[in-house]
Amino acid sequence: MTAMRRALEFLFTRALRSRLGVALVIAVIVLGVLGAARLISDPAAPADGLSNRPNRPITTVDPTAGDDGVLTSPAPPSPVTSPGAGTPEQTSDRFAAAWLGRPGMTAEQWQDGLKPLSTPALTEKLAGVDPEGVPAEKVSGAPSVRARTETFVEVILPLDNGQLRLELVAADGGWLVDVVDWERP
């Protein structure tokens, strides 16, 4: 009896008060819970474990009620051009011709050609750009215009070795190029 008493006294006064003892007790509890869960779960579907996920998709719409979504998107608005002002296509053609430049053109001449067709923000971004760095030589097709709003359009111009993408904004009755982007094929 004294050996049993000593073992219990050692267990409660020293072993369970140490970190190792507490870790062992927690491990025994966790293993006991896992073992009990395995005994209770259905042995026919061991892969399911403790999951209670549905066996078919959850739907929140009655599939027989019909389609309540948008069938067609509204047509984009037509760009608004003031009488006597150039269209986005005309402005993009003029800008592309000025952007491509001509042989022997100085940077100042090149920027002077772009300035009346560009927004002040784009003119500032193009300051100091060398026209020799333009990666194309000629326009090879008609512009493709995609109206985003009445005052904002995107124009894609096919060039001899890529595409020039321009974003134009309506300003003071005319159209000005605000963004220039070059895309290689």
Phi, psi and omega in degrees: 000324181292329178292321178293318179296318179294320179296316179293319179297318178296319181298312185277334182265333184240307188293313183283346178268355178265163179295320180297319179295317179295319179297320178295319179295317179295319179297319179296319179295315180298314179297325177294318179294315179298318178297318178295322179295321178292324179291325183279329184293162182288120182289344181287333181234073184292338181287336181290324179060230182266011184283143175236036181289153182289155181269001175216163183297147177272123179249142179249359180235140176288117184293343180268357184280350181099173182271125178254009182272175179283124180278321179226146177272150180295150180295142179296147181292152177282141178296140180266126179236133178290151178300133179087348180268157180286153177281168176301324179296316180295317179296318180293322177297315179295319179295316181298319179297318179290324182292319179291329177067198178217160181300140177081005181285136178278163179298323180294316178297319180298312181292326176296326178288328181276333188304314181290348181254000186243155172287160177302325180295317179291320178302320179293320180293328182275356179298129179086000180280139180270126180295343177293341181277358178293123189277009181226169182239331182206157175280135184245009180189180181281151179288148175251118185254131176236110180283127176265316174218185178291338184240014181215123179228157175244130181238133176244122180249120176286131178245177185298333179219043177156199179230142175255118179255123181241141171248122183248143176237146177280129180216124178053043176084348179240183180247137178232144178280129181251332182222137175239131179221140181248129180236126176276152180290000000 
